[in-house]
Amino acid sequence: MMILYSKGLRGMAESLKVSRKPDGNPEIFCSVQGEGIHMGKPAVFLRLALCNLACTWCDTKYTWDWANYNKKNQVIEMGVEEVEREVLRHTPKFLVLTGGEPMIQQNQLIPLLERLKDRAFFIEVETNGTIYPSEKMVSLIAHWSISPKLNNSGNPLSSREIPDCYQFFAGLPSSHFKFVIQNGNDFEEVQSLMNKHHLTPDRIILMPEAQNRADLIERSEPVVELCKRTGCIFSTRLQILLWDNQRGV
């Protein structure tokens, strides 16, 4: 059995590694959820730094690719109370944890999420599904947006598919699985994973890979047709349709 846990320490004093906007401020912002089952819902986003994978098409490499980005310029460390204050500056009580890979910092996140849940926040986490959550983390998350990586991501199979994690998230009713599709052949891999982990089409979201508006529009129709044939759910990327490749929107 192979189960990966985050290596954070315990305690309220633990700081969170948060992505910076180009102006140096933390990437905590209000927008609408651009992807997945809650697409269009107003939300506060907390973009966390660090990732345990390295997708070739990743559009947030500034959160983890220290060969090409300066970590000091891209990451700010913040205490729980600081992050909470930034989140509460905005109106929505829907928090989206994104990254990077938020689950790397799950232990450090728990005190923040406890405080926000006490304020009636609905909390969603966007994760690649390779890090096993603690019982406490599971109790705090209202929805799991699992985005497992396919071969098109460039990650080795041993890193991108952790069977025990797949099985755990498949057993959570509060989860959907979102796959990035580059071409029609990718769905053969998705079907294999669906069969292996007993996932039904109503829990599968297919989304075209695109980092700019023109590519997103061009690549969407084939994915829509794929969803029509298979019963899976289509998701666009509203943030790209509306703001192209801007950060912090």
Phi and psi in degrees as GROMACS dihedral restraints (atoms count N, CA, C in turn):
[ dihedral_restraints ]
;  ai    aj    ak    al  type     phi  dphi    fc
    3     4     5     6     1  -118.9    20    10
    4     5     6     7     1   109.6    20    10
    6     7     8     9     1  -124.1    20    10
    7     8     9    10     1   127.9    20    10
    9    10    11    12     1  -101.3    20    10
   10    11    12    13     1   132.8    20    10
   12    13    14    15     1  -117.6    20    10
   13    14    15    16     1   149.2    20    10
   15    16    17    18     1   -69.0    20    10
   16    17    18    19     1   157.6    20    10
   18    19    20    21     1  -108.6    20    10
   19    20    21    22     1    22.9    20    10
   21    22    23    24     1   -68.0    20    10
   22    23    24    25     1   158.9    20    10
   24    25    26    27     1   -92.0    20    10
   25    26    27    28     1   170.0    20    10
   27    28    29    30     1   -93.2    20    10
   28    29    30    31     1   162.5    20    10
   30    31    32    33     1   114.0    20    10
   31    32    33    34     1   149.5    20    10
   33    34    35    36     1   -65.6    20    10
   34    35    36    37     1   -23.9    20    10
   36    37    38    39     1   -77.1    20    10
   37    38    39    40     1   -11.4    20    10
   39    40    41    42     1   -63.3    20    10
   40    41    42    43     1   133.7    20    10
   42    43    44    45     1   -90.3    20    10
   43    44    45    46     1   159.0    20    10
   45    46    47    48     1  -106.1    20    10
   46    47    48    49     1   139.1    20    10
   48    49    50    51     1   -91.4    20    10
   49    50    51    52     1   108.5    20    10
   51    52    53    54     1  -111.0    20    10
   52    53    54    55     1   141.9    20    10
   54    55    56    57     1   -66.8    20    10
   55    56    57    58     1   146.2    20    10
   57    58    59    60     1   -96.4    20    10
   58    59    60    61     1   146.7    20    10
   60    61    62    63     1   -75.1    20    10
   61    62    63    64     1   166.6    20    10
   63    64    65    66     1   -56.5    20    10
   64    65    66    67     1   -26.5    20    10
   66    67    68    69     1   -84.1    20    10
   67    68    69    70     1     0.6    20    10
   69    70    71    72     1    95.6    20    10
   70    71    72    73     1   -13.5    20    10
   72    73    74    75     1   -77.1    20    10
   73    74    75    76     1   157.6    20    10
   75    76    77    78     1   -63.7    20    10
   76    77    78    79     1   145.5    20    10
   78    79    80    81     1   -83.8    20    10
   79    80    81    82     1    71.1    20    10
   81    82    83    84     1  -122.4    20    10
   82    83    84    85     1   113.5    20    10
   84    85    86    87     1  -148.3    20    10
   85    86    87    88     1   162.7    20    10
   87    88    89    90     1  -105.0    20    10
   88    89    90    91     1   134.2    20    10
   90    91    92    93     1  -157.8    20    10
   91    92    93    94     1  -156.3    20    10
   93    94    95    96     1  -115.3    20    10
   94    95    96    97     1   146.1    20    10
   96    97    98    99     1   -60.9    20    10
   97    98    99   100     1   125.0    20    10
   99   100   101   102     1   -93.3    20    10
  100   101   102   103     1   -11.1    20    10
  102   103   104   105     1  -139.9    20    10
  103   104   105   106     1   157.4    20    10
  105   106   107   108     1    82.3    20    10
  106   107   108   109     1  -163.5    20    10
  108   109   110   111     1   -69.7    20    10
  109   110   111   112     1   -23.2    20    10
  111   112   113   114     1  -105.0    20    10
  112   113   114   115     1    23.1    20    10
  114   115   116   117     1   -54.1    20    10
  115   116   117   118     1   131.0    20    10
  117   118   119   120     1    94.8    20    10
  118   119   120   121     1   -11.1    20    10
  120   121   122   123     1   -80.9    20    10
  121   122   123   124     1   129.7    20    10
  123   124   125   126     1   -58.6    20    10
  124   125   126   127     1   137.6    20    10
  126   127   128   129     1  -153.0    20    10
  127   128   129   130     1   159.4    20    10
  129   130   131   132     1  -102.4    20    10
  130   131   132   133     1   130.9    20    10
  132   133   134   135     1  -106.4    20    10
  133   134   135   136     1   134.5    20    10
  135   136   137   138     1  -118.0    20    10
  136   137   138   139     1   106.7    20    10
  138   139   140   141     1   -94.6    20    10
  139   140   141   142     1   116.5    20    10
  141   142   143   144     1   -95.6    20    10
  142   143   144   145     1   148.8    20    10
  144   145   146   147     1   -85.5    20    10
  145   146   147   148     1   167.9    20    10
  147   148   149   150     1    84.2    20    10
  148   149   150   151     1   144.3    20    10
  150   151   152   153     1  -151.7    20    10
  151   152   153   154     1   148.3    20    10
  153   154   155   156     1   -96.6    20    10
  154   155   156   157     1    -1.9    20    10
  156   157   158   159     1  -119.5    20    10
  157   158   159   160     1   176.4    20    10
  159   160   161   162     1  -145.1    20    10
  160   161   162   163     1    76.3    20    10
  162   163   164   165     1   -72.0    20    10
  163   164   165   166     1   134.3    20    10
  165   166   167   168     1   -64.1    20    10
  166   167   168   169     1   -32.9    20    10
  168   169   170   171     1   -97.9    20    10
  169   170   171   172     1    10.6    20    10
  171   172   173   174     1   -56.3    20    10
  172   173   174   175     1   133.2    20    10
  174   175   176   177     1   -99.7    20    10
  175   176   177   178     1     8.3    20    10
  177   178   179   180     1  -128.1    20    10
  178   179   180   181     1    43.5    20    10
  180   181   182   183     1   -61.4    20    10
  181   182   183   184     1   -21.4    20    10
  183   184   185   186     1   -65.7    20    10
  184   185   186   187     1    -9.9    20    10
  186   187   188   189     1   -89.6    20    10
  187   188   189   190     1    -8.4    20    10
  189   190   191   192     1  -153.2    20    10
  190   191   192   193     1   -18.4    20    10
  192   193   194   195     1   -88.1    20    10
  193   194   195   196     1    82.6    20    10
  195   196   197   198     1   -78.6    20    10
  196   197   198   199     1    -3.2    20    10
  198   199   200   201     1   -75.9    20    10
  199   200   201   202     1   -26.0    20    10
  201   202   203   204     1  -118.5    20    10
  202   203   204   205     1    -9.4    20    10
  204   205   206   207     1  -130.2    20    10
  205   206   207   208     1   148.1    20    10
  207   208   209   210     1   -83.5    20    10
  208   209   210   211     1   112.6    20    10
  210   211   212   213     1   -57.0    20    10
  211   212   213   214     1   -39.5    20    10
  213   214   215   216     1   -62.3    20    10
  214   215   216   217     1   -34.5    20    10
  216   217   218   219     1   -80.9    20    10
  217   218   219   220     1   -22.5    20    10
  219   220   221   222     1  -101.7    20    10
  220   221   222   223     1   -13.4    20    10
  222   223   224   225     1  -126.8    20    10
  223   224   225   226     1   135.7    20    10
  225   226   227   228     1  -123.1    20    10
  226   227   228   229     1   136.1    20    10
  228   229   230   231     1   -92.8    20    10
  229   230   231   232     1   130.4    20    10
  231   232   233   234     1  -133.9    20    10
  232   233   234   235     1   142.8    20    10
  234   235   236   237     1   -76.7    20    10
  235   236   237   238     1   164.2    20    10
  237   238   239   240     1   -57.5    20    10
  238   239   240   241     1   -45.2    20    10
  240   241   242   243     1   -65.5    20    10
  241   242   243   244     1   -37.2    20    10
  243   244   245   246     1   -61.7    20    10
  244   245   246   247     1   -46.9    20    10
  246   247   248   249     1   -64.4    20    10
  247   248   249   250     1   -42.9    20    10
  249   250   251   252     1   -58.5    20    10
  250   251   252   253     1   -43.7    20    10
  252   253   254   255     1   -60.6    20    10
  253   254   255   256     1   -41.5    20    10
  255   256   257   258     1   -65.5    20    10
  256   257   258   259     1   -41.9    20    10
  258   259   260   261     1   -63.1    20    10
  259   260   261   262     1   -43.0    20    10
  261   262   263   264     1   -74.5    20    10
  262   263   264   265     1    -7.9    20    10
  264   265   266   267     1   -68.4    20    10
  265   266   267   268     1   -18.1    20    10
  267   268   269   270     1  -105.2    20    10
  268   269   270   271     1   159.1    20    10
  270   271   272   273     1   -77.4    20    10
  271   272   273   274     1   -46.0    20    10
  273   274   275   276     1   -60.6    20    10
  274   275   276   277     1   145.2    20    10
  276   277   278   279     1  -105.9    20    10
  277   278   279   280     1    38.2    20    10
  279   280   281   282     1  -121.5    20    10
  280   281   282   283     1   111.5    20    10
  282   283   284   285     1  -105.2    20    10
  283   284   285   286     1   129.6    20    10
  285   286   287   288     1  -111.3    20    10
  286   287   288   289     1   118.9    20    10
  288   289   290   291     1   -89.9    20    10
  289   290   291   292     1   121.3    20    10
  291   292   293   294     1  -137.4    20    10
  292   293   294   295     1  -177.3    20    10
  294   295   296   297     1  -161.1    20    10
  295   296   297   298     1  -146.7    20    10
  297   298   299   300     1    50.7    20    10
  298   299   300   301     1  -162.3    20    10
  300   301   302   303     1  -122.7    20    10
  301   302   303   304     1   101.5    20    10
  303   304   305   306     1   -58.4    20    10
  304   305   306   307     1   -31.1    20    10
  306   307   308   309     1   -69.4    20    10
  307   308   309   310     1   -14.9    20    10
  309   310   311   312     1   -58.9    20    10
  310   311   312   313     1   -31.2    20    10
  312   313   314   315     1  -109.1    20    10
  313   314   315   316     1    28.5    20    10
  315   316   317   318     1   -59.8    20    10
  316   317   318   319     1   -39.0    20    10
  318   319   320   321     1   -65.5    20    10
  319   320   321   322     1   -39.4    20    10
  321   322   323   324     1   -71.0    20    10
  322   323   324   325     1   -26.9    20    10
  324   325   326   327     1   -74.7    20    10
  325   326   327   328     1   -29.2    20    10
  327   328   329   330     1   -54.0    20    10
  328   329   330   331     1   -47.1    20    10
  330   331   332   333     1   -59.0    20    10
  331   332   333   334     1   -39.4    20    10
  333   334   335   336     1   -63.9    20    10
  334   335   336   337     1   -46.5    20    10
  336   337   338   339     1   -67.0    20    10
  337   338   339   340     1   -34.6    20    10
  339   340   341   342     1   -61.0    20    10
  340   341   342   343     1   -43.8    20    10
  342   343   344   345     1   -66.1    20    10
  343   344   345   346     1   -40.9    20    10
  345   346   347   348     1   -73.7    20    10
  346   347   348   349     1   -35.2    20    10
  348   349   350   351     1   -65.3    20    10
  349   350   351   352     1   -34.5    20    10
  351   352   353   354     1   -62.6    20    10
  352   353   354   355     1   -22.3    20    10
  354   355   356   357     1   -96.2    20    10
  355   356   357   358     1    16.4    20    10
  357   358   359   360     1    69.7    20    10
  358   359   360   361     1    30.5    20    10
  360   361   362   363     1   -75.6    20    10
  361   362   363   364     1   142.4    20    10
  363   364   365   366     1   -92.8    20    10
  364   365   366   367     1   122.6    20    10
  366   367   368   369     1  -116.1    20    10
  367   368   369   370     1   125.7    20    10
  369   370   371   372     1  -118.0    20    10
  370   371   372   373     1   140.6    20    10
  372   373   374   375     1  -119.2    20    10
  373   374   375   376     1   134.4    20    10
  375   376   377   378     1  -100.4    20    10
  376   377   378   379     1   116.6    20    10
  378   379   380   381     1  -140.1    20    10
  379   380   381   382     1   153.8    20    10
  381   382   383   384     1   -82.0    20    10
  382   383   384   385     1    -2.7    20    10
  384   385   386   387     1    75.9    20    10
  385   386   387   388     1    23.5    20    10
  387   388   389   390     1  -109.3    20    10
  388   389   390   391     1    -1.6    20    10
  390   391   392   393     1  -119.8    20    10
  391   392   393   394     1   123.6    20    10
  393   394   395   396     1   -73.0    20    10
  394   395   396   397     1   129.1    20    10
  396   397   398   399     1   -83.4    20    10
  397   398   399   400     1   149.9    20    10
  399   400   401   402     1   -74.5    20    10
  400   401   402   403     1   162.6    20    10
  402   403   404   405     1   -58.9    20    10
  403   404   405   406     1   -38.9    20    10
  405   406   407   408     1   -64.0    20    10
  406   407   408   409     1   -42.6    20    10
  408   409   410   411     1   -62.6    20    10
  409   410   411   412     1   -43.0    20    10
  411   412   413   414     1   -59.2    20    10
  412   413   414   415     1   -38.4    20    10
  414   415   416   417     1   -68.5    20    10
  415   416   417   418     1   -19.1    20    10
  417   418   419   420     1   -98.7    20    10
  418   419   420   421     1   -17.1    20    10
  420   421   422   423     1   -96.4    20    10
  421   422   423   424     1   125.9    20    10
  423   424   425   426     1   -83.4    20    10
  424   425   426   427     1   -32.0    20    10
  426   427   428   429     1  -146.2    20    10
  427   428   429   430     1   136.0    20    10
  429   430   431   432     1  -107.2    20    10
  430   431   432   433     1   116.1    20    10
  432   433   434   435     1  -100.1    20    10
  433   434   435   436     1    94.8    20    10
  435   436   437   438     1   -87.1    20    10
  436   437   438   439     1   126.1    20    10
  438   439   440   441     1  -120.7    20    10
  439   440   441   442     1    77.5    20    10
  441   442   443   444     1   -65.1    20    10
  442   443   444   445     1   146.7    20    10
  444   445   446   447     1   -94.3    20    10
  445   446   447   448     1   140.7    20    10
  447   448   449   450     1   -96.7    20    10
  448   449   450   451     1   179.4    20    10
  450   451   452   453     1   -58.8    20    10
  451   452   453   454     1   -28.9    20    10
  453   454   455   456     1   -65.4    20    10
  454   455   456   457     1   -12.2    20    10
  456   457   458   459     1   -78.2    20    10
  457   458   459   460     1   -17.6    20    10
  459   460   461   462     1    85.1    20    10
  460   461   462   463     1     0.2    20    10
  462   463   464   465     1   -85.2    20    10
  463   464   465   466     1   142.7    20    10
  465   466   467   468     1   -66.2    20    10
  466   467   468   469     1   151.7    20    10
  468   469   470   471     1   -55.9    20    10
  469   470   471   472     1   -39.3    20    10
  471   472   473   474     1   -64.0    20    10
  472   473   474   475     1   -23.3    20    10
  474   475   476   477     1   -92.5    20    10
  475   476   477   478     1   -35.3    20    10
  477   478   479   480     1   -91.7    20    10
  478   479   480   481     1   -19.2    20    10
  480   481   482   483     1  -124.9    20    10
  481   482   483   484     1   104.7    20    10
  483   484   485   486     1  -105.9    20    10
  484   485   486   487     1   103.4    20    10
  486   487   488   489     1   -53.3    20    10
  487   488   489   490     1   -42.2    20    10
  489   490   491   492     1   -64.0    20    10
  490   491   492   493     1   -36.6    20    10
  492   493   494   495     1   -68.9    20    10
  493   494   495   496     1   -43.8    20    10
  495   496   497   498     1   -54.4    20    10
  496   497   498   499     1   -48.8    20    10
  498   499   500   501     1   -63.8    20    10
  499   500   501   502     1   -39.5    20    10
  501   502   503   504     1   -64.1    20    10
  502   503   504   505     1   -51.3    20    10
  504   505   506   507     1   -66.7    20    10
  505   506   507   508     1   -32.5    20    10
  507   508   509   510     1   -62.9    20    10
  508   509   510   511     1   -28.8    20    10
  510   511   512   513     1   -85.0    20    10
  511   512   513   514     1    -3.7    20    10
  513   514   515   516     1   -91.8    20    10
  514   515   516   517     1   116.1    20    10
  516   517   518   519     1   -61.3    20    10
  517   518   519   520     1   -22.8    20    10
  519   520   521   522     1   -88.8    20    10
  520   521   522   523     1    29.7    20    10
  522   523   524   525     1  -129.5    20    10
  523   524   525   526     1   146.5    20    10
  525   526   527   528     1  -126.7    20    10
  526   527   528   529     1   155.3    20    10
  528   529   530   531     1  -115.1    20    10
  529   530   531   532     1   118.8    20    10
  531   532   533   534     1  -111.0    20    10
  532   533   534   535     1   121.5    20    10
  534   535   536   537     1  -113.3    20    10
  535   536   537   538     1   135.8    20    10
  537   538   539   540     1   -86.6    20    10
  538   539   540   541     1   123.2    20    10
  540   541   542   543     1  -108.7    20    10
  541   542   543   544     1   122.8    20    10
  543   544   545   546     1   -96.7    20    10
  544   545   546   547     1   -36.4    20    10
  546   547   548   549     1  -152.8    20    10
  547   548   549   550     1   172.5    20    10
  549   550   551   552     1   -60.4    20    10
  550   551   552   553     1   -28.5    20    10
  552   553   554   555     1   -65.9    20    10
  553   554   555   556     1   -24.2    20    10
  555   556   557   558     1   -61.4    20    10
  556   557   558   559     1   -30.4    20    10
  558   559   560   561     1   -70.1    20    10
  559   560   561   562     1   -24.3    20    10
  561   562   563   564     1   -61.4    20    10
  562   563   564   565     1   -39.4    20    10
  564   565   566   567     1   -67.5    20    10
  565   566   567   568     1   -41.0    20    10
  567   568   569   570     1   -60.5    20    10
  568   569   570   571     1   -45.8    20    10
  570   571   572   573     1   -59.9    20    10
  571   572   573   574     1   -40.3    20    10
  573   574   575   576     1   -60.6    20    10
  574   575   576   577     1   -42.4    20    10
  576   577   578   579     1   -68.5    20    10
  577   578   579   580     1   -38.3    20    10
  579   580   581   582     1   -60.6    20    10
  580   581   582   583     1   -44.8    20    10
  582   583   584   585     1   -65.9    20    10
  583   584   585   586     1   -43.3    20    10
  585   586   587   588     1   -65.5    20    10
  586   587   588   589     1   -38.4    20    10
  588   589   590   591     1  -109.7    20    10
  589   590   591   592     1    12.9    20    10
  591   592   593   594     1    57.5    20    10
  592   593   594   595     1    52.0    20    10
  594   595   596   597     1  -105.4    20    10
  595   596   597   598     1   133.1    20    10
  597   598   599   600     1   -94.5    20    10
  598   599   600   601     1   155.7    20    10
  600   601   602   603     1   -56.4    20    10
  601   602   603   604     1   -30.1    20    10
  603   604   605   606     1   -69.1    20    10
  604   605   606   607     1    -8.3    20    10
  606   607   608   609     1  -109.0    20    10
  607   608   609   610     1     4.2    20    10
  609   610   611   612     1  -108.2    20    10
  610   611   612   613     1   125.7    20    10
  612   613   614   615     1  -112.9    20    10
  613   614   615   616     1   129.2    20    10
  615   616   617   618     1  -109.7    20    10
  616   617   618   619     1   132.3    20    10
  618   619   620   621     1  -135.8    20    10
  619   620   621   622     1   130.5    20    10
  621   622   623   624     1   -67.5    20    10
  622   623   624   625     1   140.7    20    10
  624   625   626   627     1   -77.5    20    10
  625   626   627   628     1   123.9    20    10
  627   628   629   630     1  -165.4    20    10
  628   629   630   631     1   141.1    20    10
  630   631   632   633     1  -116.1    20    10
  631   632   633   634     1     4.5    20    10
  633   634   635   636     1  -148.6    20    10
  634   635   636   637     1   164.4    20    10
  636   637   638   639     1   -62.1    20    10
  637   638   639   640     1   -42.7    20    10
  639   640   641   642     1   -62.4    20    10
  640   641   642   643     1   -45.0    20    10
  642   643   644   645     1   -66.2    20    10
  643   644   645   646     1   -38.1    20    10
  645   646   647   648     1   -62.4    20    10
  646   647   648   649     1   -45.3    20    10
  648   649   650   651     1   -63.4    20    10
  649   650   651   652     1   -44.3    20    10
  651   652   653   654     1   -64.6    20    10
  652   653   654   655     1   -36.7    20    10
  654   655   656   657     1   -92.9    20    10
  655   656   657   658     1    -4.3    20    10
  657   658   659   660     1   -75.1    20    10
  658   659   660   661     1   -42.9    20    10
  660   661   662   663     1   -58.7    20    10
  661   662   663   664     1   -44.8    20    10
  663   664   665   666     1   -60.3    20    10
  664   665   666   667     1   -34.2    20    10
  666   667   668   669     1   -73.1    20    10
  667   668   669   670     1   -36.4    20    10
  669   670   671   672     1   -60.3    20    10
  670   671   672   673     1   -45.0    20    10
  672   673   674   675     1   -62.0    20    10
  673   674   675   676     1   -37.7    20    10
  675   676   677   678     1   -62.5    20    10
  676   677   678   679     1   -42.9    20    10
  678   679   680   681     1   -65.3    20    10
  679   680   681   682     1   -38.9    20    10
  681   682   683   684     1   -62.2    20    10
  682   683   684   685     1   -35.1    20    10
  684   685   686   687     1   -78.4    20    10
  685   686   687   688     1   -30.1    20    10
  687   688   689   690     1  -109.1    20    10
  688   689   690   691     1   -16.2    20    10
  690   691   692   693     1    86.2    20    10
  691   692   693   694     1     2.9    20    10
  693   694   695   696     1   -74.7    20    10
  694   695   696   697     1   167.5    20    10
  696   697   698   699     1   -94.7    20    10
  697   698   699   700     1   134.7    20    10
  699   700   701   702     1   -91.0    20    10
  700   701   702   703     1   139.2    20    10
  702   703   704   705     1  -132.0    20    10
  703   704   705   706     1   131.1    20    10
  705   706   707   708     1   -87.3    20    10
  706   707   708   709     1  -166.0    20    10
  708   709   710   711     1  -128.7    20    10
  709   710   711   712     1    92.6    20    10
  711   712   713   714     1   -57.7    20    10
  712   713   714   715     1   -35.9    20    10
  714   715   716   717     1   -62.8    20    10
  715   716   717   718     1   -31.3    20    10
  717   718   719   720     1   -80.8    20    10
  718   719   720   721     1   -40.0    20    10
  720   721   722   723     1   -59.3    20    10
  721   722   723   724     1   -39.8    20    10
  723   724   725   726     1   -86.6    20    10
  724   725   726   727     1   -40.2    20    10
  726   727   728   729     1  -125.0    20    10
  727   728   729   730     1    11.8    20    10
  729   730   731   732     1    57.6    20    10
  730   731   732   733     1  -124.2    20    10
  732   733   734   735     1  -108.7    20    10
  733   734   735   736     1    30.6    20    10
  735   736   737   738     1   -70.4    20    10
  736   737   738   739     1   154.1    20    10
  738   739   740   741     1   -97.4    20    10
  739   740   741   742     1   154.0    20    10
  741   742   743   744     1    70.5    20    10
  742   743   744   745     1    35.2    20    10
